[in-house]
């Protein structure tokens, strides 16, 4: 997805994992995804740069669609669409 | 959800190795895996309570019990322990880097349903009784662990 597409996504839940380190962001994603309906999008906020690789791996394993990441001033916004 | 299973043997009682084991366990659980951790020999010290009721032990078991670390707060590092200063420095750096403490990781693992099983044989050898270890453990032998490992796609010995 392009930067513009990501930035204009309709996010139904934001999970704040800023300041946490591995495995904090994926723990937060696991907790957060249950509050998102199938087909809707969760945004994970993180400051740990490993999350850029970890969250796609988590989404693949869990059967969700990882849409991409936006970076703003050291904060990563990662988008995941719940598929099941 | 594509659930698979992972088993981790924690043999070591080193702070850094226990930390690695619990980070992997928590990560796997967050990815939807069933995780079983098998604690044996020095790894049992990670599960010790800092204060436990007194027990009648043989002289050697008493020596083991007295000299081994009582719980996650007392573990040493596998490298650069510097007579106990190393772990304190590492904890400080971990706080600065917002890495969860070992105690938090153990608590999170339990919340996530990570199954923790303790080797009864090595408990007997080291003179550790069930009430010296944290609650919620299963006390098992090698067959239980092997049965779990048979079902797992990944098995780690740490």
gemmi code that builds the backbone of each chain (N, CA, C; Angstrom):
import gemmi

chains = {
    "A": [
        ("UNK", (0.834, -1.206, 0.000), (0.000, 0.000, 0.000), (0.866, 1.253, 0.000)),
        ("UNK", (0.406, 2.281, -0.658), (1.191, 3.515, -0.701), (1.034, 4.289, 0.614)),
        ("UNK", (1.886, 5.255, 0.801), (1.851, 6.078, 2.018), (0.497, 6.764, 2.162)),
        ("UNK", (0.001, 7.262, 1.035), (-1.282, 7.969, 1.078), (-2.416, 7.004, 1.442)),
        ("UNK", (-2.382, 5.835, 0.829), (-3.424, 4.839, 1.134), (-3.394, 4.458, 2.616)),
        ("UNK", (-2.186, 4.244, 3.148), (-2.062, 3.874, 4.560), (-2.590, 4.995, 5.453)),
        ("UNK", (-2.210, 6.220, 5.121), (-2.574, 7.357, 5.963), (-4.076, 7.613, 5.968)),
        ("UNK", (-4.769, 7.150, 4.932), (-6.207, 7.435, 4.862), (-7.065, 6.216, 5.241)),
        ("UNK", (-6.410, 5.175, 5.741), (-7.168, 3.985, 6.136), (-8.124, 4.291, 7.292)),
        ("UNK", (-9.251, 3.616, 7.270), (-10.218, 3.729, 8.366), (-9.801, 2.750, 9.476)),
        ("UNK", (-9.231, 3.300, 10.550), (-8.730, 2.444, 11.636), (-9.797, 2.296, 12.709)),
        ("UNK", (-10.126, 1.045, 13.058), (-11.176, 0.881, 14.084), (-10.595, 0.678, 15.477)),
        ("UNK", (-9.301, 0.393, 15.562), (-8.684, 0.337, 16.894), (-7.213, 0.704, 16.811)),
        ("UNK", (-6.764, 1.501, 17.785), (-5.341, 1.837, 17.869), (-4.763, 1.206, 19.134)),
        ("UNK", (-3.669, 0.506, 18.952), (-2.988, -0.135, 20.073), (-1.679, 0.607, 20.305)),
        ("UNK", (-1.491, 1.087, 21.520), (-0.293, 1.873, 21.806), (0.761, 1.009, 22.491)),
        ("UNK", (1.786, 0.662, 21.739), (2.896, -0.125, 22.308), (4.163, 0.704, 22.331)),
        ("UNK", (4.012, 2.014, 22.304), (5.190, 2.879, 22.314), (5.941, 2.701, 23.636)),
        ("UNK", (7.240, 2.670, 23.552), (8.060, 2.536, 24.757), (8.301, 1.100, 25.167)),
        ("UNK", (7.548, 0.159, 24.609), (7.789, -1.240, 24.977), (8.800, -1.841, 24.011)),
        ("UNK", (9.480, -2.837, 24.528), (10.498, -3.523, 23.745), (10.021, -4.943, 23.480)),
        ("UNK", (10.707, -5.620, 22.596), (10.384, -7.006, 22.249), (10.153, -7.843, 23.499)),
        ("UNK", (9.103, -8.609, 23.655), (8.030, -8.836, 22.687), (6.792, -7.972, 22.928)),
        ("UNK", (6.946, -6.829, 23.566), (5.813, -5.973, 23.928), (4.849, -5.657, 22.799)),
        ("UNK", (5.357, -5.183, 21.639), (4.421, -4.804, 20.575), (3.557, -5.963, 20.054)),
        ("UNK", (4.123, -7.170, 19.960), (3.256, -8.254, 19.465), (2.296, -8.745, 20.552)),
        ("UNK", (2.708, -8.601, 21.811), (1.765, -8.896, 22.892), (0.582, -7.936, 22.816)),
        ("UNK", (0.910, -6.667, 22.579), (-0.136, -5.650, 22.482), (-1.035, -5.927, 21.275)),
        ("UNK", (-0.425, -6.361, 20.164), (-1.208, -6.671, 18.965), (-2.158, -7.843, 19.234)),
        ("UNK", (-1.649, -8.844, 19.920), (-2.479, -10.017, 20.241), (-3.686, -9.611, 21.092)),
        ("UNK", (-3.416, -8.737, 22.092), (-4.515, -8.291, 22.952), (-5.502, -7.433, 22.175)),
        ("UNK", (-4.966, -6.594, 21.275), (-5.804, -5.620, 20.591), (-6.680, -6.208, 19.498)),
        ("UNK", (-6.185, -7.225, 18.817), (-6.883, -7.704, 17.618), (-8.270, -8.266, 17.957)),
        ("UNK", (-8.446, -8.734, 19.188), (-9.747, -9.309, 19.551), (-10.848, -8.243, 19.603)),
        ("UNK", (-10.434, -6.979, 19.716), (-11.422, -5.892, 19.764), (-11.757, -5.355, 18.371)),
        ("UNK", (-11.155, -5.969, 17.360), (-11.373, -5.521, 15.985), (-12.228, -6.559, 15.268)),
        ("UNK", (-13.221, -6.093, 14.526), (-14.054, -7.040, 13.782), (-13.299, -7.525, 12.539)),
        ("UNK", (-13.662, -8.702, 12.064), (-13.057, -9.232, 10.835), (-13.289, -8.244, 9.698)),
        ("UNK", (-12.219, -7.936, 8.979), (-12.324, -6.978, 7.884), (-11.951, -5.564, 8.279)),
        ("UNK", (-11.885, -5.328, 9.604), (-11.516, -3.989, 10.066), (-10.012, -3.908, 10.330)),
        ("UNK", (-9.562, -2.678, 10.585), (-8.119, -2.440, 10.653), (-7.680, -1.980, 12.040)),
        ("UNK", (-6.584, -2.567, 12.482), (-5.952, -2.168, 13.741), (-4.651, -1.458, 13.425)),
        ("UNK", (-4.417, -0.364, 14.139), (-3.128, 0.316, 14.004), (-2.331, 0.108, 15.279)),
        ("UNK", (-1.086, -0.321, 15.126), (-0.200, -0.500, 16.272), (0.834, 0.615, 16.261)),
        ("UNK", (0.930, 1.333, 17.366), (1.966, 2.359, 17.511), (3.139, 1.749, 18.252)),
        ("UNK", (4.335, 1.913, 17.713), (5.507, 1.325, 18.356), (6.712, 2.224, 18.160)),
        ("UNK", (7.651, 2.102, 19.109), (8.912, 2.832, 18.963), (10.081, 1.863, 18.770)),
        ("UNK", (9.851, 0.587, 19.022), (10.891, -0.430, 18.842), (10.973, -0.785, 17.356)),
        ("UNK", (12.133, -0.508, 16.733), (12.215, -0.648, 15.278), (12.126, -2.107, 14.821)),
        ("UNK", (12.417, -3.050, 15.720), (12.268, -4.467, 15.377), (10.835, -4.820, 15.024)),
        ("UNK", (9.900, -4.005, 15.505), (8.478, -4.252, 15.259), (8.141, -4.229, 13.773)),
        ("UNK", (8.933, -3.463, 12.998), (8.673, -3.370, 11.553), (8.781, -4.741, 10.889)),
        ("UNK", (9.636, -5.591, 11.418), (9.764, -6.954, 10.886), (8.871, -7.935, 11.650)),
        ("UNK", (8.733, -7.662, 12.953), (8.022, -8.616, 13.808), (6.519, -8.630, 13.566)),
        ("UNK", (5.942, -7.448, 13.382), (4.489, -7.414, 13.235), (4.009, -8.099, 11.946)),
        ("UNK", (4.716, -7.903, 10.809), (4.334, -8.678, 9.621), (4.424, -10.188, 9.865)),
        ("UNK", (5.458, -10.616, 10.591), (5.616, -12.049, 10.879), (4.474, -12.546, 11.754)),
        ("UNK", (4.108, -11.708, 12.726), (2.987, -12.060, 13.611), (1.691, -12.164, 12.799)),
        ("UNK", (1.455, -11.162, 11.943), (0.215, -11.131, 11.156), (0.130, -12.355, 10.239)),
        ("UNK", (1.236, -12.706, 9.624), (1.259, -13.868, 8.727), (0.917, -15.137, 9.503)),
        ("UNK", (1.547, -15.276, 10.656), (1.310, -16.462, 11.493), (-0.142, -16.531, 11.946)),
        ("UNK", (-0.713, -15.396, 12.289), (-2.069, -15.366, 12.830), (-3.115, -15.333, 11.723)),
        ("UNK", (-2.664, -15.226, 10.488), (-3.608, -15.238, 9.371), (-4.283, -13.901, 9.123)),
        ("UNK", (-3.624, -12.819, 9.500), (-4.158, -11.489, 9.217), (-3.344, -10.832, 8.102)),
        ("UNK", (-3.860, -9.721, 7.617), (-3.216, -9.048, 6.492), (-2.429, -7.845, 6.994)),
        ("UNK", (-1.113, -7.897, 6.860), (-0.281, -6.757, 7.232), (-0.272, -5.785, 6.060)),
        ("UNK", (-0.669, -4.554, 6.304), (-0.856, -3.601, 5.212), (0.344, -2.695, 4.980)),
        ("UNK", (1.113, -2.420, 6.057), (2.281, -1.562, 5.880), (2.552, -0.715, 7.107)),
        ("UNK", (3.571, 0.116, 6.975), (4.007, 0.931, 8.110), (4.256, 2.367, 7.661)),
        ("UNK", (3.921, 3.282, 8.517), (4.283, 4.688, 8.342), (5.193, 5.077, 9.487)),
        ("UNK", (6.191, 5.902, 9.199), (7.117, 6.318, 10.236), (7.051, 7.819, 10.394)),
        ("UNK", (6.829, 8.242, 11.646), (6.761, 9.686, 11.909), (7.547, 10.008, 13.157)),
        ("UNK", (8.664, 10.646, 12.984), (9.454, 11.097, 14.136), (9.794, 9.990, 15.115)),
        ("UNK", (10.268, 8.859, 14.599), (10.681, 7.760, 15.474), (9.538, 6.887, 15.963)),
        ("UNK", (8.330, 7.219, 15.539), (7.178, 6.380, 15.914), (6.680, 5.634, 14.679)),
        ("UNK", (6.497, 4.350, 14.839), (6.009, 3.523, 13.735), (4.511, 3.302, 13.882)),
        ("UNK", (3.797, 3.516, 12.795), (2.367, 3.189, 12.764), (2.224, 1.991, 11.845)),
        ("UNK", (1.821, 0.876, 12.401), (1.729, -0.356, 11.613), (0.268, -0.760, 11.494)),
        ("UNK", (-0.124, -1.130, 10.274), (-1.532, -1.389, 10.002), (-1.758, -2.873, 9.717)),
        ("UNK", (-2.747, -3.436, 10.402), (-3.091, -4.846, 10.225), (-4.590, -4.968, 10.022)),
        ("UNK", (-4.971, -5.721, 9.001), (-6.392, -5.981, 8.764), (-6.721, -7.361, 9.302)),
        ("UNK", (-7.721, -7.425, 10.168), (-8.112, -8.720, 10.723), (-8.850, -9.526, 9.662)),
        ("UNK", (-8.375, -10.735, 9.429), (-8.980, -11.567, 8.386), (-9.788, -12.739, 8.946)),
        ("UNK", (-9.545, -13.088, 10.179), (-10.312, -14.207, 10.749), (-10.538, -14.027, 12.236)),
    ],
    "B": [
        ("UNK", (-7.068, -19.930, 13.325), (-5.691, -19.615, 13.726), (-4.820, -20.859, 13.563)),
        ("UNK", (-3.646, -20.636, 13.056), (-2.729, -21.731, 12.777), (-1.901, -22.017, 14.033)),
        ("UNK", (-2.463, -22.843, 14.916), (-1.774, -23.068, 16.181), (-0.775, -24.204, 16.075)),
        ("UNK", (0.430, -23.902, 16.432), (1.445, -24.930, 16.550), (1.991, -24.884, 17.962)),
        ("UNK", (2.879, -25.773, 18.241), (3.354, -25.868, 19.609), (4.867, -25.708, 19.677)),
        ("UNK", (5.327, -25.107, 20.772), (6.762, -24.976, 20.989), (7.073, -25.452, 22.405)),
        ("UNK", (8.186, -26.140, 22.534), (8.630, -26.523, 23.878), (10.009, -25.932, 24.132)),
        ("UNK", (10.209, -25.508, 25.358), (11.491, -24.915, 25.760), (11.944, -25.600, 27.042)),
        ("UNK", (13.146, -26.122, 27.021), (13.744, -26.654, 28.247), (14.613, -25.554, 28.826)),
        ("UNK", (14.336, -25.156, 30.060), (15.254, -24.226, 30.710), (16.068, -25.011, 31.731)),
        ("UNK", (17.281, -25.315, 31.360), (18.211, -26.050, 32.217), (19.058, -25.073, 33.026)),
        ("UNK", (19.326, -23.928, 32.403), (20.226, -22.950, 33.005), (19.512, -22.087, 34.045)),
        ("UNK", (20.246, -21.714, 35.063), (19.722, -20.770, 36.049), (20.343, -19.400, 35.880)),
        ("UNK", (20.906, -19.132, 34.716), (21.495, -17.814, 34.474), (20.409, -16.804, 34.116)),
        ("UNK", (20.586, -15.610, 34.627), (19.606, -14.543, 34.416), (19.365, -14.286, 32.924)),
        ("UNK", (20.455, -14.159, 32.168), (20.324, -13.800, 30.748), (19.657, -14.920, 29.949)),
        ("UNK", (19.980, -16.156, 30.291), (19.393, -17.281, 29.558), (17.909, -17.442, 29.903)),
        ("UNK", (17.584, -17.209, 31.180), (16.176, -17.268, 31.582), (15.382, -16.171, 30.865)),
        ("UNK", (16.004, -15.006, 30.759), (15.356, -13.886, 30.065), (15.059, -14.257, 28.611)),
        ("UNK", (16.063, -14.829, 27.935), (15.877, -15.242, 26.538), (14.746, -16.264, 26.437)),
        ("UNK", (14.745, -17.230, 27.341), (13.711, -18.280, 27.308), (12.318, -17.678, 27.450)),
        ("UNK", (12.161, -16.724, 28.370), (10.830, -16.157, 28.604), (10.420, -15.186, 27.504)),
        ("UNK", (11.370, -14.517, 26.886), (11.023, -13.655, 25.752), (10.529, -14.512, 24.586)),
        ("UNK", (11.225, -15.611, 24.323), (10.800, -16.501, 23.235), (9.438, -17.115, 23.558)),
        ("UNK", (9.277, -17.550, 24.800), (8.002, -18.162, 25.192), (6.846, -17.174, 25.022)),
        ("UNK", (7.054, -15.935, 25.471), (5.996, -14.930, 25.357), (5.722, -14.565, 23.911)),
        ("UNK", (6.779, -14.480, 23.115), (6.602, -14.183, 21.697), (5.808, -15.276, 21.009)),
        ("UNK", (6.159, -16.516, 21.283), (5.453, -17.643, 20.668), (3.989, -17.664, 21.094)),
        ("UNK", (3.738, -17.422, 22.375), (2.355, -17.410, 22.855), (1.568, -16.282, 22.196)),
        ("UNK", (2.225, -15.138, 21.998), (1.550, -14.011, 21.340), (1.247, -14.334, 19.884)),
        ("UNK", (2.002, -15.249, 19.297), (1.759, -15.650, 17.912), (0.796, -16.833, 17.839)),
        ("UNK", (0.161, -17.128, 18.943), (-0.891, -18.134, 18.933), (-0.428, -19.557, 19.170)),
        ("UNK", (0.825, -19.721, 19.558), (1.330, -21.075, 19.801), (1.001, -21.554, 21.212)),
        ("UNK", (0.846, -22.860, 21.339), (0.893, -23.470, 22.668), (2.354, -23.563, 23.060)),
        ("UNK", (2.659, -23.148, 24.271), (4.052, -23.192, 24.712), (4.145, -23.960, 26.019)),
        ("UNK", (5.084, -24.888, 26.068), (5.374, -25.593, 27.314), (6.831, -25.361, 27.667)),
        ("UNK", (7.056, -24.918, 28.907), (8.427, -24.739, 29.393), (8.716, -25.801, 30.443)),
        ("UNK", (9.796, -26.509, 30.233), (10.208, -27.581, 31.140), (11.422, -27.095, 31.918)),
        ("UNK", (11.278, -26.993, 33.232), (12.358, -26.462, 34.077), (13.067, -27.618, 34.757)),
        ("UNK", (14.357, -27.667, 34.551), (15.111, -28.741, 35.172), (16.449, -28.211, 35.694)),
        ("UNK", (17.015, -28.920, 36.645), (18.263, -28.514, 37.301), (18.303, -27.026, 37.622)),
        ("UNK", (19.304, -26.317, 37.188), (19.494, -24.930, 37.662), (18.342, -24.027, 37.225)),
        ("UNK", (17.670, -24.424, 36.166), (16.525, -23.650, 35.698), (15.402, -23.575, 36.738)),
        ("UNK", (15.356, -24.557, 37.641), (14.333, -24.536, 38.697), (14.481, -23.313, 39.598)),
        ("UNK", (15.708, -22.797, 39.704), (15.930, -21.645, 40.585), (15.175, -20.402, 40.124)),
        ("UNK", (14.879, -20.357, 38.825), (14.112, -19.233, 38.287), (12.709, -19.210, 38.898)),
        ("UNK", (12.235, -20.395, 39.283), (10.869, -20.521, 39.805), (10.814, -20.467, 41.333)),
        ("UNK", (11.982, -20.302, 41.962), (11.975, -20.319, 43.431), (11.337, -19.066, 44.006)),
        ("UNK", (10.637, -19.248, 45.112), (10.145, -18.086, 45.860), (11.323, -17.489, 46.617)),
        ("UNK", (11.295, -16.171, 46.810), (12.401, -15.550, 47.555), (12.355, -15.965, 49.024)),
        ("UNK", (11.131, -16.153, 49.533), (10.981, -16.630, 50.907), (10.121, -17.893, 50.867)),
        ("UNK", (10.622, -18.943, 51.449), (9.872, -20.200, 51.459), (9.905, -20.793, 52.859)),
        ("UNK", (8.876, -21.573, 53.205), (8.855, -22.201, 54.529), (10.060, -23.134, 54.714)),
        ("UNK", (10.561, -23.240, 55.935), (11.727, -24.086, 56.183), (11.408, -25.565, 55.976)),
        ("UNK", (12.408, -26.307, 55.599), (12.230, -27.734, 55.329), (13.349, -28.531, 55.927)),
        ("UNK", (13.007, -29.746, 56.296), (14.043, -30.695, 56.702), (14.736, -31.194, 55.450)),
        ("UNK", (16.028, -30.965, 55.378), (16.774, -31.433, 54.216), (18.027, -32.134, 54.696)),
        ("UNK", (18.565, -32.962, 53.810), (19.850, -33.572, 54.134), (20.906, -32.471, 54.111)),
        ("UNK", (22.071, -32.772, 54.659), (23.133, -31.768, 54.722), (23.459, -31.214, 53.325)),
        ("UNK", (23.604, -32.130, 52.359), (23.975, -31.687, 51.005), (22.850, -30.906, 50.334)),
        ("UNK", (21.617, -31.384, 50.545), (20.477, -30.661, 49.965), (20.365, -29.265, 50.580)),
        ("UNK", (20.665, -29.179, 51.877), (20.647, -27.890, 52.552), (21.701, -26.952, 51.977)),
        ("UNK", (22.867, -27.528, 51.657), (23.937, -26.738, 51.040), (23.491, -26.204, 49.678)),
        ("UNK", (22.913, -27.111, 48.883), (22.398, -26.687, 47.577), (21.383, -25.561, 47.761)),
        ("UNK", (20.427, -25.832, 48.633), (19.334, -24.873, 48.841), (19.833, -23.516, 49.276)),
        ("UNK", (20.857, -23.523, 50.138), (21.375, -22.269, 50.655), (22.206, -21.510, 49.629)),
        ("UNK", (22.911, -22.272, 48.786), (23.842, -21.617, 47.858), (23.200, -21.239, 46.533)),
        ("UNK", (22.091, -21.890, 46.193), (21.465, -21.586, 44.896), (20.616, -20.325, 45.012)),
        ("UNK", (20.482, -19.589, 43.920), (19.683, -18.359, 43.966), (18.209, -18.640, 44.246)),
        ("UNK", (17.624, -17.758, 45.075), (16.207, -17.922, 45.418), (15.368, -16.990, 44.547)),
        ("UNK", (15.056, -17.450, 43.376), (14.133, -16.702, 42.521), (14.813, -15.813, 41.501)),
        ("UNK", (13.997, -15.239, 40.605), (14.520, -14.467, 39.477), (15.358, -13.252, 39.888)),
        ("UNK", (15.094, -12.719, 41.065), (15.828, -11.538, 41.510), (17.258, -11.831, 41.936)),
        ("UNK", (17.590, -13.106, 42.075), (18.908, -13.454, 42.620), (19.820, -14.165, 41.606)),
        ("UNK", (19.380, -14.225, 40.359), (20.152, -14.984, 39.375), (21.394, -14.215, 38.923)),
        ("UNK", (22.409, -14.960, 38.538), (23.625, -14.345, 38.011), (23.644, -14.386, 36.495)),
        ("UNK", (24.572, -13.643, 35.921), (24.720, -13.642, 34.461), (25.661, -14.764, 34.018)),
        ("UNK", (25.430, -15.281, 32.814), (26.322, -16.322, 32.305), (27.672, -15.754, 31.890)),
        ("UNK", (27.682, -14.475, 31.553), (28.931, -13.774, 31.224), (28.952, -12.464, 32.023)),
        ("UNK", (30.114, -12.017, 32.362), (30.289, -10.729, 33.034), (29.396, -10.581, 34.266)),
        ("UNK", (29.405, -11.614, 35.102), (28.580, -11.542, 36.314), (29.183, -10.579, 37.339)),
        ("UNK", (30.497, -10.465, 37.362), (31.207, -9.581, 38.289), (30.665, -9.701, 39.717)),
        ("UNK", (30.624, -10.941, 40.187), (30.194, -11.222, 41.566), (28.848, -10.584, 41.911)),
        ("UNK", (27.940, -10.584, 40.946), (26.578, -10.131, 41.232), (26.297, -8.690, 40.825)),
        ("UNK", (27.340, -7.954, 40.435), (27.106, -6.570, 40.004), (26.559, -6.550, 38.572)),
        ("UNK", (27.017, -7.532, 37.759), (26.586, -7.619, 36.359), (25.074, -7.605, 36.187)),
        ("UNK", (24.357, -8.491, 36.903), (22.897, -8.498, 36.741), (22.243, -7.172, 37.110)),
        ("UNK", (22.791, -6.516, 38.152), (22.205, -5.224, 38.562), (22.370, -4.198, 37.440)),
        ("UNK", (23.567, -4.206, 36.828), (23.804, -3.263, 35.729), (22.894, -3.597, 34.545)),
        ("UNK", (22.744, -4.899, 34.278), (21.900, -5.289, 33.151), (20.440, -4.885, 33.394)),
        ("UNK", (19.979, -5.062, 34.623), (18.606, -4.648, 34.951), (18.419, -3.153, 34.735)),
        ("UNK", (19.465, -2.395, 35.098), (19.363, -0.945, 34.913), (19.240, -0.604, 33.421)),
        ("UNK", (20.102, -1.241, 32.609), (20.053, -0.985, 31.166), (18.698, -1.413, 30.603)),
        ("UNK", (18.197, -2.560, 31.077), (16.899, -3.040, 30.588), (15.792, -2.036, 30.895)),
        ("UNK", (15.839, -1.460, 32.103), (14.830, -0.442, 32.449), (14.941, 0.746, 31.512)),
        ("UNK", (16.192, 1.172, 31.268), (16.398, 2.316, 30.371), (15.867, 2.029, 28.971)),
        ("UNK", (15.997, 0.763, 28.538), (15.585, 0.383, 27.188), (14.130, -0.094, 27.147)),
        ("UNK", (13.437, 0.037, 28.261), (12.039, -0.403, 28.362), (11.850, -1.890, 28.052)),
        ("UNK", (12.846, -2.684, 28.366), (12.676, -4.133, 28.243), (11.992, -4.617, 29.520)),
        ("UNK", (11.003, -5.474, 29.363), (10.310, -5.993, 30.545), (11.294, -6.729, 31.439)),
        ("UNK", (11.067, -6.639, 32.747), (11.921, -7.357, 33.684), (11.606, -8.850, 33.608)),
        ("UNK", (12.521, -9.662, 34.105), (12.294, -11.110, 34.108), (11.025, -11.457, 34.884)),
        ("UNK", (10.813, -10.762, 36.001), (9.616, -11.019, 36.803), (8.349, -10.723, 35.991)),
        ("UNK", (8.378, -9.607, 35.249), (7.206, -9.253, 34.422), (6.996, -10.293, 33.318)),
        ("UNK", (8.104, -10.751, 32.730), (7.986, -11.727, 31.642), (7.407, -13.056, 32.157)),
        ("UNK", (7.793, -13.436, 33.370), (7.239, -14.661, 33.957), (5.741, -14.481, 34.175)),
        ("UNK", (5.355, -13.324, 34.725), (3.937, -13.056, 34.968), (3.152, -13.040, 33.652)),
        ("UNK", (3.727, -12.416, 32.616), (3.046, -12.350, 31.317), (2.899, -13.743, 30.714)),
        ("UNK", (3.934, -14.560, 30.861), (3.870, -15.929, 30.340), (2.713, -16.685, 30.979)),
        ("UNK", (2.512, -16.476, 32.269), (1.418, -17.177, 32.962), (0.069, -16.651, 32.482)),
        ("UNK", (-0.018, -15.314, 32.319), (-1.268, -14.730, 31.801), (-1.604, -15.293, 30.434)),
        ("UNK", (-0.566, -15.517, 29.624), (-0.778, -16.009, 28.267), (-1.009, -17.519, 28.216)),
        ("UNK", (-0.979, -18.142, 29.354), (-1.262, -19.571, 29.381), (-0.091, -20.462, 29.011)),
        ("UNK", (1.128, -19.927, 29.133), (2.308, -20.777, 28.920), (2.325, -21.837, 30.027)),
        ("UNK", (2.438, -23.080, 29.598), (2.417, -24.180, 30.566), (3.823, -24.361, 31.134)),
        ("UNK", (3.921, -24.371, 32.451), (5.233, -24.531, 33.077), (5.266, -25.835, 33.845)),
        ("UNK", (6.234, -26.666, 33.491), (6.348, -27.960, 34.150), (7.743, -28.092, 34.757)),
        ("UNK", (7.783, -28.654, 35.956), (9.055, -28.744, 36.684), (9.464, -30.198, 36.821)),
        ("UNK", (10.752, -30.438, 36.642), (11.295, -31.799, 36.711), (11.404, -32.234, 38.172)),
        ("UNK", (10.591, -33.215, 38.520), (10.544, -33.658, 39.922), (11.863, -34.293, 40.335)),
        ("UNK", (12.478, -35.011, 39.410), (13.737, -35.679, 39.741), (14.809, -34.668, 40.133)),
        ("UNK", (14.959, -33.607, 39.337), (16.016, -32.653, 39.701), (15.630, -31.842, 40.940)),
        ("UNK", (14.331, -31.681, 41.171), (13.925, -31.050, 42.438), (14.392, -31.887, 43.617)),
        ("UNK", (14.241, -33.203, 43.485), (14.674, -34.096, 44.563), (16.191, -34.033, 44.756)),
        ("UNK", (16.913, -34.010, 43.645), (18.372, -33.964, 43.731), (18.819, -32.671, 44.415)),
        ("UNK", (18.190, -31.571, 44.040), (18.600, -30.273, 44.585), (17.915, -29.961, 45.912)),
        ("UNK", (17.030, -30.870, 46.343), (16.369, -30.673, 47.624), (15.333, -29.571, 47.604)),
        ("UNK", (14.702, -29.347, 46.450), (13.663, -28.314, 46.363), (12.294, -28.966, 46.477)),
        ("UNK", (11.463, -28.436, 47.359), (10.116, -28.989, 47.489), (9.127, -28.079, 46.762)),
        ("UNK", (7.910, -28.615, 46.596), (6.921, -27.897, 45.783), (6.595, -26.520, 46.346)),
        ("UNK", (6.556, -26.394, 47.681), (6.172, -25.078, 48.217), (7.332, -24.084, 48.230)),
        ("UNK", (8.501, -24.509, 47.766), (9.594, -23.541, 47.583), (9.540, -22.899, 46.196)),
        ("UNK", (8.711, -23.476, 45.327), (8.580, -22.945, 43.968), (7.255, -22.205, 43.834)),
        ("UNK", (7.157, -21.352, 42.822), (5.929, -20.581, 42.620), (4.753, -21.529, 42.341)),
        ("UNK", (3.564, -21.035, 42.575), (2.364, -21.868, 42.403), (2.048, -22.070, 40.926)),
        ("UNK", (1.199, -23.052, 40.668), (0.683, -23.239, 39.319), (1.574, -24.063, 38.411)),
        ("UNK", (2.512, -24.805, 39.000), (3.385, -25.654, 38.182), (2.853, -27.080, 38.182)),
        ("UNK", (3.218, -27.829, 37.160), (3.011, -29.269, 37.179), (4.351, -29.917, 37.487)),
        ("UNK", (4.327, -30.948, 38.286), (5.570, -31.639, 38.654), (5.613, -32.951, 37.905)),
        ("UNK", (6.599, -33.084, 37.048), (6.563, -34.160, 36.076), (7.924, -34.845, 35.932)),
        ("UNK", (7.918, -35.879, 35.117), (9.155, -36.560, 34.755), (9.442, -36.354, 33.281)),
        ("UNK", (10.479, -37.012, 32.834), (10.960, -36.779, 31.474), (9.930, -37.211, 30.426)),
        ("UNK", (9.115, -38.220, 30.751), (8.146, -38.716, 29.768), (7.115, -37.644, 29.424)),
        ("UNK", (6.705, -36.873, 30.436), (5.729, -35.807, 30.183), (6.324, -34.779, 29.226)),
        ("UNK", (7.563, -34.399, 29.523), (8.224, -33.446, 28.631), (8.354, -34.025, 27.215)),
        ("UNK", (8.770, -35.275, 27.101), (8.954, -35.872, 25.769), (7.638, -35.944, 25.011)),
        ("UNK", (6.565, -36.244, 25.749), (5.247, -36.266, 25.121), (4.876, -34.911, 24.556)),
        ("UNK", (5.195, -33.858, 25.323), (4.922, -32.488, 24.854), (5.806, -32.169, 23.644)),
        ("UNK", (7.077, -32.576, 23.721), (8.025, -32.256, 22.654), (7.633, -32.934, 21.343)),
        ("UNK", (7.053, -34.135, 21.457), (6.612, -34.851, 20.254), (5.583, -34.052, 19.463)),
        ("UNK", (4.789, -33.257, 20.187), (3.730, -32.488, 19.535), (4.236, -31.137, 19.022)),
        ("UNK", (5.483, -30.795, 19.371), (5.973, -29.446, 19.081), (6.783, -29.396, 17.794)),
        ("UNK", (6.693, -28.255, 17.119), (7.482, -28.044, 15.913), (8.863, -27.493, 16.212)),
        ("UNK", (8.992, -26.879, 17.374), (10.274, -26.296, 17.775), (10.543, -26.689, 19.214)),
        ("UNK", (11.759, -27.087, 19.480), (12.145, -27.409, 20.843), (13.495, -26.779, 21.138)),
        ("UNK", (13.576, -26.017, 22.204), (14.831, -25.340, 22.532), (15.365, -25.843, 23.865)),
        ("UNK", (16.660, -25.985, 23.932), (17.329, -26.330, 25.185), (18.189, -25.136, 25.583)),
        ("UNK", (17.817, -24.508, 26.673), (18.523, -23.282, 27.065), (19.153, -23.473, 28.445)),
    ],
}
model = gemmi.Model(1)
for chain_id, residues in chains.items():
    chain = gemmi.Chain(chain_id)
    for i, (resn, *xyz) in enumerate(residues, 1):
        res = gemmi.Residue()
        res.name, res.seqid = resn, gemmi.SeqId(i, " ")
        for name, pos in zip(("N", "CA", "C"), xyz):
            atom = gemmi.Atom()
            atom.name, atom.element = name, gemmi.Element(name[0])
            atom.pos, atom.b_iso = gemmi.Position(*pos), 0.0
            res.add_atom(atom)
        chain.add_residue(res)
    model.add_chain(chain)
structure = gemmi.Structure()
structure.add_model(model)
structure.setup_entities()
